């Protein structure tokens, strides 16, 4: 899912860019990345999560998505609210 800043809504990549096969190929890696978070993040101990690995993979995926959508969209990477560092740096440059 993508967040559309203009409409303030979540949008499916396949719906937003139905002809972009490179972006569609990233759906599974993004889903795997999300599952990693859901499996290992403990809300009671957020500092024990693998934030470095999580953000490294997330930034890699975001950069790949930006490359796939270079002429039609701007991709931004934001830390999730669960990250203890979100108040320090909310958005990470691609």
WOWOLIN-V975490 format. One record per helix or strand of 2 or more residues. SS is the DSSP state (alpha for helix, beta for strand). FROM is the first residue (numbers start at 1). TO is the last residue. If there is no record, write none. Layout:
BEGIN
ss=SS from=FROM to=TO
ss=SS from=FROM to=TO
END
This chain:
BEGIN
ss=beta from=2 to=4
ss=beta from=9 to=11
ss=alpha from=13 to=16
ss=alpha from=21 to=24
ss=alpha from=26 to=40
ss=alpha from=43 to=48
ss=alpha from=51 to=68
ss=beta from=77 to=78
ss=beta from=91 to=92
END
